[in-house]
Amino acid sequence: WHLVYGETQKMVTQLTEKTLNNTLLLKILNSEDTWDKQWAMDHLPLNTLLTPELEQALLANINDDDFSLAENTLQSIKPVYLGSKTLQLGLLDKFSSSSYNLKNSITFKLSEAPVLDPKLATSLATQLSHTNGELYINILNLFQKHRVYDEQVLNRIADLLSHQNRFISSKSYEFLRKVDISDGQWKEKLRRYESAKNQ
């Protein structure tokens, strides 16, 4: 029975691969079976953006109900897919409602984006005051990698120079002092921090 089942399964898989298109891929991704979902994720296109429907199907897998599936889904998202603004903002939405560990995984995935969407960067900056530890560092690293140096983001980070948690304030300082921009409201906050630090 195992041999017949194994050969039959192999044949079905080969036939599915030959006829695979976005419609069929979406149907398999929406399956209740985790193995089917994983198979579909393993067969996503390599070098093109996903359809909005495929993006939504992937995003639906990213939640804390099944952390393993969420991690596998994030791993299946190729850097080229992150050229999509809607996918980036979908991941931002997931970030806001996820656990600490999943937030970190989403942040790492966003670091693979060719360009970070400005709305996403601004929203992440507003959430910095509610983060700590490794996640705080990872978001700053994300900004640094993508050279996210717009005034609104820098001001949010500069506000945290006065954070009661010295780890947060010192990491904010390390980030800001590497920014090669000579003016802005954030720069004045940085000067005040340095002046107080040297007293």
C-alpha positions in Angstrom: 0.0 0.0 0.0 2.8 2.4 0.9 4.5 1.8 -2.4 1.3 2.4 -4.4 0.4 5.4 -2.3 4.0 6.8 -2.7 4.0 6.4 -6.4 0.5 7.8 -6.8 1.4 10.8 -4.7 4.5 11.4 -6.7 2.5 11.2 -9.9 -0.1 13.7 -8.6 2.7 16.0 -7.5 4.3 15.9 -10.9 1.0 16.6 -12.7 0.3 19.5 -10.3 3.6 21.0 -11.0 3.1 20.8 -14.8 -0.3 22.6 -14.6 0.7 25.0 -11.8 -0.5 28.6 -12.2 -1.4 31.4 -9.9 -5.1 30.3 -9.6 -4.1 26.7 -8.6 -1.3 28.0 -6.3 -3.8 30.2 -4.5 -6.2 27.3 -4.1 -3.5 25.2 -2.5 -2.3 28.0 -0.3 -5.8 28.4 1.0 -6.0 24.7 2.0 -6.6 23.8 5.6 -3.7 21.3 5.4 -0.3 22.7 6.5 1.6 20.3 4.2 -0.3 21.7 1.2 0.4 25.3 2.3 4.1 24.5 2.6 4.2 22.8 -0.8 2.6 25.9 -2.3 5.1 28.2 -0.6 7.9 26.0 -1.9 6.6 26.5 -5.5 6.1 30.3 -5.5 7.5 32.1 -8.5 11.1 33.1 -8.2 11.6 36.5 -9.9 8.3 38.3 -10.1 6.0 40.1 -7.8 3.1 38.1 -6.4 -0.5 38.8 -7.3 -2.5 40.7 -4.5 -4.4 37.5 -3.9 -1.3 35.4 -3.3 0.1 38.2 -1.0 -3.1 38.1 1.1 -2.9 34.3 1.3 0.6 34.4 2.6 -0.2 37.2 5.1 -3.1 35.1 6.4 -0.5 32.5 7.5 1.4 35.0 9.6 0.0 35.0 13.1 0.8 33.6 16.6 -1.7 30.8 16.3 0.9 28.7 14.4 4.3 30.2 15.0 6.0 27.5 12.9 3.8 28.2 9.9 4.3 31.9 10.3 8.1 31.5 10.3 7.9 29.2 7.2 5.7 31.7 5.5 8.1 34.6 6.2 11.0 32.4 4.9 9.1 31.8 1.7 8.8 35.6 1.0 11.6 36.4 -1.4 13.2 39.8 -1.5 11.7 40.6 -4.9 8.2 40.2 -3.4 9.0 43.0 -1.0 9.1 45.4 -3.8 5.3 45.5 -3.3 4.1 48.3 -1.1 0.9 46.3 -0.3 3.0 43.4 1.0 5.2 45.6 3.1 2.2 47.3 4.6 0.5 44.0 5.2 3.6 42.9 7.1 3.4 46.1 9.1 -0.1 45.3 10.0 1.0 41.8 11.2 3.9 43.4 13.1 1.5 45.5 15.1 -0.6 42.6 16.3 2.2 40.0 16.8 4.2 38.7 19.7 7.7 39.9 20.4 9.4 36.9 18.7 7.2 37.2 15.5 7.8 41.0 15.5 11.6 40.3 15.3 11.1 37.8 12.5 9.0 40.3 10.5 11.7 43.0 11.1 14.4 40.7 9.8 12.3 39.9 6.7 11.7 43.6 6.0 15.5 44.1 6.0 15.5 42.2 2.7 13.2 44.7 0.9 14.9 46.5 -2.0 13.4 49.8 -0.6 11.5 50.4 2.6 8.1 52.1 2.1 8.1 55.5 3.9 4.8 54.9 5.5 6.0 51.7 7.0 9.2 53.3 8.3 7.2 56.2 9.9 4.8 53.7 11.5 7.6 51.6 12.9 9.2 54.7 14.3 6.0 55.6 16.2 6.1 52.1 17.8 9.7 52.3 19.0 8.7 53.7 22.3 6.8 50.4 23.0 9.7 48.1 22.1 12.8 47.1 24.0 15.9 44.9 23.8 16.7 43.0 20.7 13.6 44.3 18.8 14.6 47.9 19.4 18.1 47.3 18.0 16.7 45.3 15.0 14.4 48.2 14.0 17.2 50.7 14.3 19.4 48.3 12.2 16.6 48.1 9.6 16.5 51.9 9.4 20.2 52.1 9.1 20.4 49.5 6.4 17.8 51.3 4.3 19.1 54.8 5.2 15.8 55.9 6.7 16.8 59.4 7.7 13.6 61.5 7.1 12.9 64.1 9.7 9.8 62.5 11.3 11.6 59.2 11.9 14.7 60.9 13.3 12.6 63.0 15.6 10.9 59.9 17.0 14.3 58.4 17.7 15.6 61.6 19.2 12.6 61.7 21.6 13.9 58.5 23.0 17.2 60.0 24.0 15.4 61.0 27.3 14.0 57.5 27.8 14.2 56.3 31.4 15.7 53.0 30.1 19.4 53.8 29.6 19.7 51.0 27.1 17.1 52.6 24.8 18.6 56.1 25.2 22.1 54.9 24.5 21.1 52.9 21.4 19.2 55.9 20.1 22.3 58.0 20.5 24.5 55.4 18.7 22.1 55.5 15.8 21.7 59.3 15.6 25.3 60.2 15.9 26.0 58.1 12.7 23.5 60.1 10.7 25.3 62.5 8.4 22.7 65.3 8.3 23.7 68.7 9.7 20.3 70.2 10.7 16.8 69.4 11.9 14.9 69.5 15.2 16.3 66.0 16.1 19.8 67.4 15.8 19.1 69.9 18.6 17.8 67.1 20.8 21.0 65.2 20.1 23.2 68.2 21.1 21.3 68.6 24.3 21.8 64.9 25.1 25.5 65.2 24.4 25.8 68.3 26.5 24.0 66.6 29.5 26.1 63.5 29.0 29.4 65.5 29.2 28.5 67.4 32.4 
